[in-house]
Amino acid sequence: MSETILIVDDDRGIRYSLKRMFEAKGLEVIAARNGREALELLEEGLSPDLALVDIVMPGLSGLDLLEKIKEKDQKIIVIMATAHGTTERAIRAMKLGAYDYIQKPFDIPKMWATIREALEAAKSIRIPVTYPPYQDKSEGGESIVGNSFPMQEIYKIIGQIAGKDITTLIIGESGNGKELVARAIYHHSKRNNCPFIFINCAAIPETLMESDLFGHERGSFTGAEYKRIGKFEQAHRGTLFLDEIGDMPMHIQAKILRAIQEGEIQRLGSSATITVDVRLIAATNKNIEAGVKEGWFREDLYYRLNVLPIYLPPLRLRKEDIPQLAQYFLSRYTKELNKQIAGIKAESMELLIGYHWPGNVRELENALKRAIIICKGNEILPENLPSQIISGEASKLETQKLVTDLTPLMDQLFAKIVTLIKENPELDIISIIEKEMIERAIRKTLGNKVQAALLLGINRNTLRYKMERYGIKEGEPEEEKNIL
């Protein structure tokens, strides 16, 4: 299902241009000429993922409409559009619950980056994450899966802390579901009708991180052309999830500590304090306790975060959960792909259980996606699984790197497969995707067939046969192109 955006602007040209642009990005767009018309649509049952609202409109103003939207549904994310010179009005909108604001005339790349970020936040807010014993009540959401003893203990901790406003630290290897646990805490908390804001500390340059978290005033540094609201202000009355907090610089750690202890922040370039009411959830794949001893993590912040930590064990230490996880992913993705696969053959399940999963649950998920894509029968067979799972060879650093490299590729291919199947149900989708996967693997490995075969999870003879079948040349590969 595509995401829905409501555009509210009294300028016909702006409505038309934004509608065309967002529809080209795959969004469902509904446009309203003014606040009254938008309010009527909401009263008729419209519940968009995101509303882009002009602040200055005749009749019902953008600020009035924002209040009405928040009264009706706190989970609708609202971004305000403002002309130069009206940023103070936009700041007031933030206090009323707006997610962010963008300035006119629009800087299209910056606007789209803000829209995409807001839509991701909307997904986190709207799609529930459940865990036992609540999974039977879930409709269309995501689940934390596993009945092993370590997971049962985690469910108990989530139940104990979800309803309490305490800071939480989630510890575990990459790919193990730390974000799902954070979202489960949020969805079962008293703040579940307010924002859930996510930030990956490892993905943001150090020079930008402070501004991203706390905001900045206009002119506070080179390139600061206007006042910006930070993630702490966006998460006011809600929950802020700081993933990979172990990658946060020490001087920013001090400001995080102050925000937790005092409930106050300062924007860059300002001496004024801003009160924020935020529940903080942090996660890391690093040994923070060792970081305290080695001097790269503040001891006072560590103890502030580590009130009731949640340790997510790697998948290799809870292999009894693999059959349930595999069936969960099989059910989820066969529905999305509209494929009739009844189950996983016993020999295949034995291989899944025997593998040690350096990429954790994310690697298992990708392995099942791949198996579903290439499976031609009604059961997942051993030959449908990646070669490293069949051979059991997965301890080499090279293999781990290839698994990491494969993850974004599989995500892109899977999205394309879903679109192609919906639009062309009669296509030989397996051949189309198989050919494209081989071509991309050859380019990614610069023509190295051994590496390409390992990346694809097949042996060299199978790769050679398939290259001949699809007419893929063995010569020097072309420069990789963005064909998805």
N, C-alpha and C positions, 0 to 999 in steps of 0.2 A: 504494500500500500504506500502510495506516494505521500510525502509530507504536504501539509496544507498551510498556506500563508494568506493572511487577510491584509490587503492594502487599503488604507483609508486616507484619501487625499482629495481635496477639492479641485486639484489641477488635473484636467483630463489628459493632457500630454504626459504628465508624470505617471498617472495610472497606467496608461497604454504602454509606455516604455518599460516600466517595471514588470508589468504582466508578461510582456514578451520575453524579457530577460529571464525571469524566474521560471517560466514554463520551459524555456530552452534548457534550463538546468534540471528539469525533471520534477519540478514542484507543481502541485495543484494550486492555482491562484484564484482568489475571489476578491473582487474590487468593490469598494463602496465609495460613493461620491462625497459623503460627509459622515459626521459622527452619528447622526440620527439613523441613517441607513445602515450603518455598521451595527448599531445597537439592535435594530429590528432583526438583522440576520442572526445575531447571537440569541435573541429571544425566541427565534424560530428553531433553534437547536444547533446552530453552527458552533463548532468547537475547534478552532484552528490550532495548529501547533505553535504558530507565531503570528502576531499582529504587528504590522509596520504602520504607525500612526503619525500623521502630520500634527504638530503641536498647534499651529495657528489655522483654525478653520472657522467659518461663520456658523452661527448657531451653537451646537454642542461642541465645545473646544476639545482639543486632543487630551488635555489634562482631565477634563470632565469625563471623557470617554474612558480614559485609563482607570479612573476610579470605578466606573460602572463595570468594566471588564473584570477588575479584581474582586468586586463584590459578587459577581456571578461565578467566576472560576479563577481561583488563585494560580492554577497551574498553566494558564495561558501566558506565554512569554510575550512581553510587549517591548518593542523597540520604538523610540520616538524619533521622528525626523524634524530637524530644526534648521532654520536659516542662520547664517552668520549673525552674531550679535544677540542671539536669544539663548545662549548656552546656560545662563543662570536659570532660565525657565526649564531647560532640560534637566538641570541638576535637581530642581524641585520635583520633576517627574520621577527621578530616581528614588526620592524619598517616599513617593506614592506607590512604588513597587515596579517601576519600569526596569527592564533588564539592562538596557544601555540606550545610547542615542547616537545618531549619525547626522552629519551636517550636510546641508544643501549649499552649493551644488554638490551632487554625490561624487565621491571618489569611488568609482566602481569596484576596483580590486579590494579596497579597504572595506567597502560596504558589504561585499560578498563574503569576505572573511568573517565579519561580525555576524552576518546572517547564518553562515554555516556553524559557527560556534554556538549561536543561540539555539539552532535546531538540535545540535547535539545535547545541549542542556535540556531542551524540551523532551528529548527521548529519555534521558535519565530520570526526569520527573514523572513522565507519563507511563513508561513501561515498568510495571511492578516487578520486583525481584522477590521470590518467595523461597522459603526453606522449610524442611519438615518441622512441625506437623502441619504447615499451612499450605502445602503445595496443591492439595485437592481443591482449594478455593481459588486457585489462580486461573485466570482466563486470558490467554494470549500474552502472558508475560514471560519472564525468564526465571530460571530456577537454579538454586545451588543444589547440586546432586551429590549424593553419597551417604551411605548408612554405616560406614566404618566407625570404630570407636573415636578416632580423632575428630571426625566430622560431627559426631553426636555432641562432643564437648564444645565444639565451635558453635553449634546451634544453641546450646545452653547459654553461652556467653552473649551471643547476639540477643537472645531473649532477655537476658539480665540488663543489658546496657541500652537497648534500642530506645526505650521509653524515658531514659534519664539523660540529661544534658551534660554528659561527661565526655572529655576528649578521649579519643581512641587511637591506638596505634596497631596497624595490621602488618604483620611480618611474614614474608614468604618469597619464594623464588618467582622470577618472571613467568608469566603464563599460567599462574595458578589460581586466578580468580579474585584477586584482592579488590578490584573495582566492584565486582558483584557483591562481595561481602559489605563493602561500604554502602552500596545502594540498598541492600537489604536492611541495614541499620536505619538508613534514611526513611525507607518506605514504611517501617514499623515504628517510627518515632512520632513525637507530637509535632514535629516540624514538617510533616510530609505534604502539607499544602503550600509550603514556601519553597524558595529556590534550592536546588541542589547544584552547586557549581564545582566543576572538576578542573584541576590544573595538573599537568605533568611537569614536575620540576626539572626532570632530566631533559625535556624537549625544548626548554626556553633558554636562550642565551642569558648569561649572568647579567649583561648590561641592560636587559629588558625585564628581568624577573621582578625587580622591585617595583617598577612602574605597573607591571601586570597585576601584581598583588595589591598594591596600595593606591594606585592611580597617580596622576601628576597634574600640576598646574600648567597653564599655558606659559611657554617660555622658560620652563624649569630646566630644560636641556635642549641641545640642538635637535631640531625636528619636532619638538613639542609645540605644534601649531595651535592646539586647543586643549582645554581641560579634559582629562580622561578619568573615568571612574574605574577603580580597581576591583579585583575579584572579591575582596572583603566587603566592599560596599554592595556589590551585586548580590552577595549571599546574605545580606542583612535579614535577620529573623529566620534564616534557613541554615543550610549545611554547606560547608566548604570542605572538599576532599582534596588533599595535597598528596598526590601520588609521587613516589620516589623522593621523599623528603630528605633522604640521605645525600642527595645531590645538591642540596641547597647551601649556598655560601654562608659562612659564619656570620657576616654582618647582617644578613637578612634573617637568619635564625633569631637574632636578638630582637628584631622588630616583630617577628611572629610570637615570641614569648610575651612581649608587651601586649600584643593584641589579645592573647589568651588571658593574661592575668588582669589587665586593666579594662579590656573591652574598648580600647581606643587605638586609632591609627592616625597617621599623618600622611597626606599626599606629598609626593616629591615636590619641592619648591614651595612648601607651605609650612608655617609654624602652627597653624590651627589644628586642634585635635578634633577627630570625628568619632562619635560613639557608634560602635557596631555590636550587634547581637548575633553572634555566629557560633554554631557548633562546629568544631574542627575534628575531622577524621583524617589521619595521616597513614601512609603506607610506605614500605620500603622493602627492597630485596637485599639490603646491606646489613651488616652486623653493626647496629648503632651503638651497642654497648662497647664494642671494640673501638668505634669511632670516638667515643668519649675519652677512652684511655689514650688514643693516638692523637687527640687534639683537633679532629676535624668535625666534631659535633659537640654542641654545648651540653654540658651535664645538666644544667637547670631545665633546659627545654626537653631533654630526654626524659627526665623524671616527671615533668609535667604531662608529657604525652603517654608515658608508660603506666598509667593508672591501672588499667585492666587490659593488657595487650591480647591480641588474637594472633596466634601462630598458625599459619596455614601450612601443613606438611606437604612436601612434594608428592606428586602422584606415585612415584616409585615406592613410597612408604605407606601407601594405602591402596594397594593393588586390588583389594576386594571391592573397591568402588568402580573399577574399570568396566565390568559388564553393565552396570546401571548407567554409567556415563555414556557408554557406547550406544546403548539403546535409546537414551535421551536424544543424542545427536542424530541418530538414525531417524527417529520419529520426526524431529524438528525439520531436518533438511529434505527428507523425502516429501514432506508436505509442501515445502517451498518450491521444490523442483517438479512436483507432481509426478513422482516416479513410484512405481509399484514394487517395492522391495519388502519382502515379508520379514526378513531377519538377517542375522549374522551367523554364518556356518560355524559349527563347533570348532573346527580347526583354525578358523580365522580368529575366533575369540581367544583360543589358547595362545596364538601369536601376540595378540594385543596384551594379554595378561603377562606374557613372558618378557615383553620389551620394557626397557627401564625409563623411557620417557624423559629425556633431558629437557624437552620443551614443555613438559607438564600438560595440563588440561588443554591448553591452546593447541599443542601439537597433536593430541588425540582428536580434537575437533577437526583440525585440518586433514588428518588422515582419513577420518570418516567422510568428510566432504569429498575428498578425492575418490574414495572408494565408491561413493554413491554416483559420482559423475561417470565413472568408467564401467560400472557394473551393468551387464547386459541381461542378467537373469533376475531371479526373485530372492537371491541370497548374496550377501557379501562373501566372496571367495578369497582364499589366501592370495591369489594372484592380483586381486584388486587393491591389495595393501602395498605401501611403499616398500622398496627392497630392503631398507635397513631394518624394518620390522620383521620381514620374512627371515633375514639372515641373523637378526639379533645383534648386529654390529652397529652400535650407536654411541660408543664411548669416545670416539675420536673427536678432537676439536673441530676438524674439518667438517665432519658430518653435522655437528651442532651448528656450525656457521651456515651450512646449506639449509638446514631446517629453518633458521631465522630468516634467511633470504627468501625462502619459499612462501613464508606467511603472507606478506603483502601481495605477492603474485597470485596466490590462491584466492585471497579476498577479492581482488579485482576480477579474476576469471569467474568466480562464483556469482558476482553481481551481474556480469555479462550473460552468464548462462541463464539466470532467472529471467532476464529481459528477453533473450532470444526464444526461450521456450514459450513464454506468454504470447509473443508476437507471431511466432512461426511454429506451431505445434507439430507440423509435419516434417520439419527439418531433421536431418541426421546429425543431431546436436553433438553426439559423441565424436564423430569424425572431425567436425568443425573445431571443437575445443581441443581435441587431441593434437591436431595439426598446429594450432596456435601455441599450445604449451610446448611442443617440441621446438618450434621456431624460436620462442622466447628463451628456452633453456640453452639452445645452441648459442644465441647471442650473449646471454648472461655469462656463459662460461668461455666465451671467446673461441668457440669451435672445439673445445676439449670434450670429446664424446664420453670419456670416462666420467668426468664431472657432470656432464649433462644427464647421463643415465642415472647417476646417483641422485641428482636434483629431482628427476622425474619419478624415481622409485622403480626403475626397470633396469634390466641388464643390457649390456652393450649390443648383443645380438638382436634383441627386440628393438632397440633404438635404431640400429642399422636397417632392419626390415621396415620399420615404420617410416623412416626417412625416404626409402626407396618407394614405398607405397604412395606417399604424399608428394613425391617429387621435390623433396627438400635437398638442396645441393650440399655437398660435403666440403665445398671450398671455404675460403675466408668469409665469415659471417658479416653481414652488414651491420652498421652501427645501430644499436638498439633504439627502436622507435616506440613512442607512446601510442599503441594501436588500440588500446581499450578505451 
